[in-house]
């Protein structure tokens, strides 16, 4: 198999929309060693085309049609010999067999080597710093004579990268660009670096499985989104909604640039209601995702608004450190409540179109094939022929577990002629589905109250979805095991040939153990590392993820895009760097590299329409949107941006304490940001000693605990939250009137212009919003952030004066962030004190401990006692450290 593509000046009429970003694009479609059918939908021109990759090295066939009308003049054959020769030379370079083609006549930097053979030039670059646009332009101009002598030129990136400007310069001169990944010094098929996705198109591989899922989506009932809001759009909102709605059918990318508190979420809700498409709202952390879920659930009470984030409370990935010869086994703790939300999200996508999914970056990780998930779903109707044994087998095929008491989701029990099932997507009423079977017929389909057994609802039919998203059909199991055996033999042979006998023995032993467990129990630790074989994916093919569960016409909203987009870009590289070490030293097969998140280009290739939302959008989003940028400055409440004060660091803690007391006397809340988790915890200890109700919020708290902290601040359980980096983008806390930023003059990631603007925005929802910067000098980032805040404040004040408006406070309802959020009246099974109690000082905690003991709640009393002992130890350590410092 080789890299198959379309080269030259071929320019069909149906694909003229592809020239929008780059007029002289040399390569229209790249089919990287994957035979099959690829489909592109150009919704602007209503043109669809299909490219067929085949295994013949001399031709590829491209057909195009618009509706039912074919374009016969577009059916052409293209000679790919030149591309094949180019790829062959690149392979020889990677294998070390092209030294004779090495050219030393051209003086290049040390990070570059040039190979020339048969009129083809391949420039190899290996360095950490990316190739910039100016460097690429200089490289082309300084050695123009050499490039003109060659028929074809290519850049081979070996552990290197280049930016968009450099890629554009090279492609405009007709260069091909390759990327190579080096495992055991063994050349693997080169993958053409994907071109920038065309402005009006999204490209996906068109398989029978995807076609079956698309046909299912086409049959779903059309239920409208119904927006429910106690207020109408005001200020800048009507114009923003109009422009976004008008452009969403014409422009692939748009930017909604809005100051904090201007109602960006409300604008997005109006866009969803007008656009009537299934929508994915992507947030950069679980806390913001929970807040957006709460807000959108309020705007669309009669529609399906679901929550999809990582279900790990704790996750330590498998890793190997070659420097210390240390192997770290995977360790994880799954939150079953969050897993229920994930199942509810995928179920909603298969049952209705009026769906909004609020997700974290977890949506780009593998989720199992939607076609298998849909195929495994079973619809049961009253009167269907079923016996208990058949129903049990059906449930076990869908990975339900039989238990005496089905408390956990995805379990069932059998009692005489009835089967009680605990559904994987546990809804608000915590129901059990009871299926009654008499005379081998389904006679009863009812929902029962889990605690009382009362019948809540009767159904005539019900669709059961699998208990897990990862499904491997029984007929595919043996094929997958055989493929693992073949790969194991090839890899161990390769390792022994290279003299790496320890790695070969280790790999053989570990893999054989996993194979035995898979044969006997259909499961093994680290089963996800065999995902490529179990799902039948080809090497290099993107994994199936939540994005593949959406209909083709879905809408993406990227909230706080300046943070979320870099996450999309970086997840693949971090995952790959860790797994390459595992593969190199014989802990995993090379196919483990295919258990990965989406790469950036794979993610954007699945996106049809996208709205970037941020108060500080990045250059990437602005460049994609072009002139499709809408700005929101005026708040519906007419509240101005906060006042900013700069205070010296000398005596900052004492001044902060006085400011907190002043705000708490007025029943207002305070946010304090520090530079480290240790600083946050030590400040919490000090403020508790001052009898201030305070809690911290940082990465050591799991998703549910973070939600509890924010809920405590919104209620009357806590007055101050101290955080590091989680109290920035998007957190909606209208009760907060003071934001204190410690060490504001320490330039860096946490005190950049973007970070400061976002932190200041947390006080922008309060009429008396104030920001205090504790700094001894004014940095450039501080100066720019203050200037932007004052610019917006001036515009807002002028608008209010012109229309005779006065700022008014926000009246917010005290609603839980998550519909299944538990009340922390008791300690969790892990023995941790509920987060709402950690805000209490020692005296209050002791009183709560005695109260819990009097109520015979000894688990909670013991956990509070341990917390008090931990606080005493921390205070003792701080005192000892201060004495040593003296």
N, C-alpha and C positions, 0 to 999 in steps of 0.2 A: 504494500500500500504506500502511496506517496502523497505529497501535498498537491491537491488538485485545485485549479482555479481558472479564472478567466482573465487573460492578460491582453494588453494592447489598447487600441483605440475603439474597441467595441462599445457602442453607445445606443442601445435600443430606446425607442420612444417611451416605452412603458417604464423605463428606469431613469428617466431624466430627473425625477425627484431626488435621486441619489446624489446629484451634483450640487445640492444646496450648500453643503459645508465646504466642499472642495471641488472646484471645477475640473481639474485635470487628474482625477483619481485613476491610477493605473490598474488597481485590482478591485473589482466590484464585489465579488463573493469569494470567501475563503472556506473551503471544505477540507479541514485538516485531517486527512487520512480516514475520513468517515464516509463510507458509501451510504447513500440514502436520499431521502427527499427533504428539502428545506423549503419553508414557505415564508413569504414576506407579504404583509398586508400594508399597502399604502392607502391609509384611510382618507387622505386629502384628495387623491386623484381616483379613488375607487378602483385601483389596479392591484391584482394579486399575481405574483409569479412564483414559479416553482423551479428550483435548480436540482438536477439529478447528478449526484456524484457516482461514478462507476469505476470499476477496477481496471479499465483499459487505459494504458499510459498515453494514448494519442488523442483522446478526445473527451470532451464533456458536453452534455446536451443541456441547453437552457430553453425552457418553454415559457411563454407568457400568455396570459389571457385577462380580459376585463369582463367580468361576469361570465356569460356563456360565449362571448365572441373571442375567438382565438386570433392571434397575430402570427400567421405562418411565416412572415418575413423575419421573425425573431428566432426561428428555429435554425440555428447555425452550429457549425462545428468549429472547434478551436484547437489549434495545434499546441500541445503543452510540452513539447520536447525541450524547449528552452528552460522552462520552469523546472522540468525534471533534472536537467543537467545542473542547474543552479542548486537545487536541493541535494543532489548527489555530491557536489563539491563541498557543500556545507557539512554533510554527513562525514565525508572523508577527513575534513578538518577536525571535527569532534572526535573521531576515532584515532587521530594522530597519524593518518596515512597520507597527508597532503603536504609534507615538509618540502617536497620537491617544488611545489607551487609557491613557496614562501618568497615574497618579494622584499629585497632589502634596498632597493634603489630609491624608494620613496621614504623620506624622513617623517616619521610619525611619533606621537607621544608614546611613552613606555607602555601605556595601557592599551595600545592598539597594535595589531598585526595585520598585514595585507597579504592575501593569497590571490594569485592570478593564474588561470589555466583556461585554454581554449577560448580566449576572449571574454571570460567571465571573472569578475573581481568580487572577492568576499573580504570585507573588512571586519575583523574580530575585535570586539571591545570588551575589556574585563576590568571594571573599576567600581568603586562604591558610589561616587558622585554621579548623578544623572547627566547625560549629555544634554546641554541646553541648546536653545534655538540659535544663539549667536555662534556657539562653537560649531554647530552643524553647518551653518552658512559659511564660516571661515574654512572649515574642512573641505567643503565642496569647491570653494573658489581657489584656495591655495594649490590644490592638486587637480585642477580642472583638466589639464592635459592628459593626466593618467586616466581619469574617468571617461574622457571622450574616446580613448583608444579601445575601451571595453564595450562589448555589446550589451552586457547586463552587469549591474552592480547590486550588491546586497550588503546589509549590515547584520552581523551575527552578534547578538547580545549574550555574553556568557557571564552570568552573575553580575549583570549590569542592567541599566534602564535608561530611558530617555523621556524628555517631557514632550508635551503635545506640539510645541513649536518646532522642535527638532524633527519630530515625526513628519510634520507637515512639509518642512523644507526638503527632506529626503524623498518623500513620496512624490512631490511635485517635480523632482528631477528624474523620476522613474525608478528609484531605488526600491528593492524589496527588503523587508525587515523581518528577521527571524529571531526567535528566542530559544535558548538551549538550557536544559536542566541536566546537570552532571551527577549521575548516581553510579558509584563504583567505576568511574572513568569509562562507562559504557554509554555509547550514543543511543539515545531513544529518539523516536520520530520527532522531528522538529515541528513546532507549531507556529504558524504564521501569526505575528502579533496582530490582533484584531484591529481593524480600522475604526475610526470614530463612527458611532452609530449614526446613520442618516437622520436628518432632522424630522422626517415625516414617517419613519418606518420602524418596525420592530421585527427582528428576524428570529424565528424559532424553528427547531427541527420538527418536521411534520411526519409523525409516525402513526401507525394504526392505533396505538394506545392513546395518543393525544387526540386523534380524530374521534375516538369513542367518547372521550371525556367532553370534547367540544359538542358532540351531538347531544349528550346529556344536558349540558348547559343550555342549549338551544330550546329544550323542552320545558325548562323551568317556568313557572308562572310569573307574570310580570306584576310584581307588587310595588307600588310607588313608595318612595321615601316621603315621609310626612314630617315636616319640620315643626316642632312645637317650641315656642319661645315667648316669654312674657314681655318682650320688647321688640321693636323694629330696628332695622339698620339705621344708624345715624352717623353724623360726622363724615369721615372719609369712606365709611363702609359701603354705602350704595354704589358709589363710583367704582370701588374696588371689585365688588361682586359683579357689576356689569361688565367690566373689562375682562375679568377672569373667565366668566361664562361665555363671552363672545369669542375669546381666543382659544378656548379649550378644544374646540373642534378643528382649529386651524394650526395651532402651534403645539409642538410636542412638549416643550419645556417652558415654564413660566416661573417667575419669582414674586412672592408676596413679601415685601419688606415692610415690617410693621413694628413700631415701638412697643415695649411691654405695656399690656393693658389696653391696647387699641382694639381688641376683639378679633384677633386673627382666627381663633378657633370658630367663632360665630360666622365669620366670613366663609371659612372652609365648609361649615355646615350648610350655609346657603348655597354654595357651589354644588355640593353633593345633592341637595334637594332639587336644584335646577337641572343638573347633569344626568341624574338618575342612572348612575353606574355603580357597580360594586367597587368599594374603595378600600385601599390599604393605607393606613396612617402610620408612618414609620417614625419612631422616637429613638433617642440615643441611649436611654436608660429606663429601667423598670419603673422608677418613681414617676417620671414624666409620663410614661405610658399609662400608668394607673390613673393619673390626673386627667389625661385626655379621654380615657375610657369613661370616666365618671361624667365629664362634660358632654361628650357626644351621646352617651346613653340618655342624658337629660333632654338633649335636642331631638332625639329620635326614639321616643319611648315605645312606639309600636313597630319599630324595625329591629333587625338583628345587629346589635353592636356588641362585638366580642373582643376578647383580650388574649393576646398571644405573645408570651415572653418565654425565656428559658426557664425550664422547670427545676433547675439545680439551685438548691440553697447553698450547697458547697460543692466545688468542683476543682479537683487537682488532676490535671491531665497526665497521661503517661509520658515519660520523658527519660532521656539518658544524657548524662554529662560525661563526655569522654575524658575531660581533663582530670576528673576525680574518680572515674570509673564508678559512677553512682547511677543506679537504675531506680527510677521512681515509678511505682505502680499507680495506675489510675485509682482515684478515690473520689466518690461523689455521693451526695445526698439529694434525693429527688423530693420535691414538694408536690404531693399528690393533689393538693387543691389547685395549684397552677396547671398541673397536667389536665385537670377537668376543663379548665378554660380553653386549653389548646384543642381538646376534642370538640368542645362546643363550637369553636371557630370553624374547624374543617367540616363539621356536620352542617352548619348553617350555609356554608358555601355550596354544598351539594343539594340543598333543599330549597333555596330561595335566592333571589337576585338582590333584594334590598338589604345588603350586608355591608357593614363597616367593620373592618378588623383593625384594632390598634395593636401594633407590634413593636418589639424591640428588634435589634439587629439579628436576633435569633431566627428571623424569617429566611435568612440566606443559607442556613445550615440544612443538611439533608433531613427529609421528613418521610421518606418512603414514597413509592410511586402512587399518584392519585388514581391511576387506572386500576391498580390492584386493590386500593382502598375502596373504590367504587364497586369493583367486581365482587369483593367479599361481602359488601352490604347485602342484607337479606330483608325482604319485605314479607311480613306475615299478616294474613287477613283472617277474619273470622270465617270458619268453615274450611280452611285449608287442611289438607291431609297431612297430619303430623303425629308421630308417636313420641313418647318421652325420649327414647333412644336417638331418634333422628334429630330432635331439637338439641339434645346434649352434644351430638357430634357437630351440628352446625355451630353452636356456641364455641366449642373447643377449636374449630377451624378458625374462628375469628379471635382466638387467643383469650377467651374468657376463662376464668379459673373457677372450679367448683369448690365451694366452702360451705361450712355449716351455717355461718352467719355472714351474709354478704354485706359487710359494712363498707368495704373498700370498693371503689369504682372498678368495673370490669370483672366482677365476680357474680356467681349465681348459686342458688341452692335448689334442690329438688325435694318436694314434699308430696308424696302420693301422686296426685294428678295435676299438680301445679308446679310451675317453675318461676321463682322470683329472681329478677335480674337487677343488679345495681349497674346502671348505665355509666359508661365512661365519662360522659359529659353531665356531671351531676348538677341539676338545675337548682333554682333557688328554694324550692319546696322540699328538696331532699327526698325524692320519691323512689319507690321500687316499681318496676314493671312486672306485673303478674300475668303469666300466660297459662290459662287453664285448658287442659286437654282431656276430653272424654270420648271414648270410642274412636280413638285415633283421629279426632278432629279438633281443631282449635275452637273452643267454645267461649273463651273469655280473654279479653285484652283490657286490663285496667291498670291505672296508676294508684298505688297505695301510699299513704303517709307512712314514712319509715318508722316513726316512733309509736303511732297509735294503731296502724293497720287499717285506718279508715279509707274507703274508696274515694279518691279525689276526682278521677276522670275516667271515662269509658271510651275506648277507641274501637273502630271497626277494622283498622289496619295500622301497622306500625313498622317502620324501617329500623332495623338494628344495624349499627355500624361497628366495625372492629374495635376491640378493646385497646389495640395498639396501632400506631401509624405504620410501623415497619412490618410488612408482611412478606413472607416468602412462600409462594405456592408449593405444594408438596411435589408436583411434577418437576419443579425447577431445582429442588433441593439436591438431588443426585448429580445433576449437571453442574451445579455450583461447587459441590464437593470435589468432583473430578477436576474442574478447572483449578481449584486451589492446589490439588495434588500435582498437577502439571506445572503450575507456576513454582511450587516448592522445589520440584526436581530441577527446573531450569536455574533457579536462583542458587541452590546449594552447589550445583555443578560449576556455576560461574565463580562462586566464592572459593571453592577448592582449587579451581584453576589459578586463581590469583594468590593462592597460598594462605587464605584466611580460613583456616580449619576451625578455629574456635567459634567464629561467627556462623559458619555453616552448621556445626553441631548444635549450637544454641538455637538457631532458626528451625532446624529440623525437629528438635525436641519440643519446642513451644508450639509449633504449628501442628504437629501430630497430636498433641494433647487437645488442642482446640478442635481438630477434626473429629476425634473420638467423642468429645462432648456434644458436638453438633449432630453427630449420627444418633446418639442416644437420647439427648434432651432437647434438640433443636435450639440450643443456646450455649454460649460460652462467654467468659469474661473477655471483653474487647471484641465482641461480635461485629461491631460497627466497622472494624478494620477490614472485614471481608465483604463490605457493602457492594463493591463493584461486581463481585461474582454472584452474590445472592440476588441482586436486582437485575443482573444481565446487562449492565452498562458496558459500553466500549471504553477503553482507556482514553482519557482526555475529555470524555463527555461530561457536561455539567450535571451535578446531582439534582434529583428532584427535591424541591423545597416548597414552602408555602406559596410562593408565587405561581407555581404550576397548578395549584388548586383553584385559582381564580379564572373566571371566564376571559375570553380574549379581549374584551373591551373595557377592562378594569382601569381604575384611576389610582395613581400613586400620589400621596401627599407626604413629603419629607419635612417633618417638623424639626426646627432648630438645625437646619441643613448644614450650617457651618461646622457642626460637630458630627452629625450623622453621616454625611457623605465621606469624610475621611475614615470613618469606621468601616464603611462598605469597602473602601480601597485597601484597608490594612488587614482585615481578618484573614484573607487567604494567605498572605505572606507570613504572618505570624504562625499560622497552623502548619504551613509547609516547612518552615525552618525547624520546628520541633520534630516533625516526623521524618525528615531526611536523616537526622542522626539515628533514629530508631531503625530505619531501613539499612543504613550504612553499617551498623554494628550488629546486625543479625537478630534484632528483636522483632521485626515485622517484615512481611513480604513487601515488595515494591507497590503492590496494589493497594496497600494501606494509604498511600498518598492520595488515592482517589476518594477516600472518605474525608471530605473537605467542604468548606463553605464555597459559595459562588465566587469566582473572580469578578473583578469590577466590570470588565466588558461583558461577561455573561449576565451579570445583574441588569445592566442597562439594555442588553439585547431583548430582555423579557418585558421591558417597560414600554407601554404604549403612550400614555399621557402622564405627565408629572408636574406637580406644583411644589416648588421649594418655598418653605416658610421659615423666616428668620428675621430677627431685628438687625443682625449683622451677617448677611449672606456672604459667602466666600467668592473668590474670583472664579472658581470652577462653575458655580451655579450661574453667576452673572454672565459668563462667556457663553454658556449653553442657551440662556434665555434671550440674549441679545437685547432688543428694545422691549421685550415682553416682561417688564418689571412694573409692579404696582406697589405704591408706598402708602402706608397708613401712619399718620402722625397724630390725628385728633382722636382722643378717647371718647367713648359714648358718655362717660361720667364727667367729662370736661376737667378731669384731674390733670394737673401739670406734672411734668417730670420733676423728680425730687430735687430739693436744695442740696448743695454739696458743700461740706466743710472739711478743711484740712487741719489736722491736729498733730502736734509733735509726738513722737513715740515716748518721750519722757513722761512717765506717769500715765500711760495710756490705759492700763488696767483699772486704775482708780477712777479715771474719767469715764471709762466705759461702764463701770458699776453704777456711778451716779446717773448716767444717762438711762441705764436700764430701769433703775428705780423710778425715775421721772416718768418713763413710758408706762410701766406697769401700774402706776397710780392712776393713769388714764385708761386702764384696761386695753392697752395697745401691746403689740408683740414686737419682738426684736430678733434679728438674725445677725450672727457674728461669723465671719469667715476667717480661718487661719491658714497657715501654709502646710501643716502636717496633722496627721491623726493624733500624735502624741500631744501636740499643742492644744488640740481641741479637747482631749480628755482632761489634761491638767487644768485648762480654763474652766471646764465643767466642775471639777473638784473645788476650785476656788470659789466659784459663784454659788455652789451649794452651801459652802461654809458661810456665805453671806445671806443665807436663807432665801435664795432666788430659785424658782422652779425652772430648771434648765435640763436639756437633754442634748446629746450629740447625734449627728447623722453622718455616717461615713460608710465606707465599703464593707466593713466587717458585719454590718447589719444586713440580713437577707431582705428579699423584696417585701415580704409581708410586714417585717419589723419597721422598715422605712415608712411604709404606709401608715403604720400605727403612730409613729413619731409625728408625721404631718397632721394626722387626725387629732392628736393630743394638742398640737399648737393651735389648730383651728377651733378646738373647744376650750374649756377652761382648765385643762389639766397641766398645761405647760405655758410658760411665758417667753422662753428664750430657746433658740436652737443654735448650736455651734456646729459648724460644718467646715469642710475643706473644698470639695469640688462638686458636691451634689446639690448645692443651694444656688444654682445658677439658672441655666436655660429653662424657661417655661414654667417653673414652679409657681403656681397661683396661690398666693397667700395675702389676701386683701387686708388681713388684720395687722400686717407688719408695717409699722410706721418708721422704723429705724433699721438701717443696715450699717453695721460697723465692719470695716475692712482693716484688719491688722496687717502691718508690714506692707502697706500699699506701694511703697517705693522699691520693693524687691522685684526687679524686672525678671520676667520669665513667663512660662506657660500660664501659671495661675494669676499673674498680674499683668497680662497683656492688655492691649486696648479692647479686644473683643471680650475677654474675661471680665474686665472692669465694667464695661457697658452692660453686660448681662447681669452681673451681681448688683449693680446700681438699680437695675430694673425691678428687683424684688421689692423696692420701696415705692414704685411708681403707681401702685394701685391704691395708695392711701392719700387722703386729702392733705395730711401733715407729713408726707413722705420726706425723709431726710437721710442723707448718706454721710457718714463720717469716715474720712480717709486718714489713718494714722501713718504719717510719713514725715521724714525729716527733709526730703528733697522731692521736687516735682519731676517725675520722669516723663519721657516723651509719650509713653502710653497713657499716663495719667492726664497729660495735657490734652491729648486727642480725645480721650473718653469724656473729659469734662466739657470740651468744646462741642462735641456732638450732643451731649445732654442739654447744654445751654441753648444750642441752636433749636432743638425741638421744643424746649420750654418757651422760647420766645415766640415760635409759631403758634403754639397752643394758647399762650396768653393773648396774642393778637386776635386769634379766632374767637376766644371767649369775649374779649372786649367789643369786637365787631357785632356779635350777635347777642350781647347782654346776658351771657351765661355765667353761672357760678358752679365751681366744682362741688360735686356731691359724692358722699361715700357709697361704696358698693355694699349692697345688702345681699349676703350670700347665705344659702341654706347649708346647714350642717348635715351633709350626706356622706356616707362612707365612700371611700375611693373605689372599693371593689364590692360587688353585690354579695359575694360570699365571704366577706371579711368577718373574721371571728372577733367577738368581744373578749378582751383579755382579762376576764375576771379570775381565771385560773391560770396556773403555770402550764406551759406546753410540756409535752412528754419528754422533751430534751432537758428539762430541769432548769430552763432559763426564766428569769423574772420577766413578766410582761413589760414591754418597752414603756408603756404609760406610767409605770411605777418608778422607772429609773430617773425620772425628772424630780422625784421627791428627795428632800434632804434626809440626813440620818435620823433625826428625831421623828419625822413623819413616817419613815420606813419602819422604825421600831414599833410605832403604834400600829402600823398596818400588819406587821408580823404577829403581834399579840392578838390582833383581831382575827387573822386567818387561823391561828392556833385555836382560838375560842370556838371558831366555826368548824373545827376538825379538818381544816384544809391544810394538812401537815406538809404536803409537797410544796405549796406556795410559801409556807412559813420557813421551811428549810432553805428554799432558794433565796428568799430575802435575807436570811441569816448569812448565807454564803456571799451575797452581794455586799453586805455590811462588812464582813471580814476582808473582802477584796479591797474595798475602799480604804479600810484602815491600813492595809499593807501598802497601797499606793501612796497614801499620805506619808507613811513612815519612810518610804523610799525617797520621796521628794525632799523631806527634811534632811535625811542623811546626805543626799546629793548636794543640797545647799550648804550644809556644814563643811563638806569636803571642799567645795568651791571657795569658801572663806579661808 
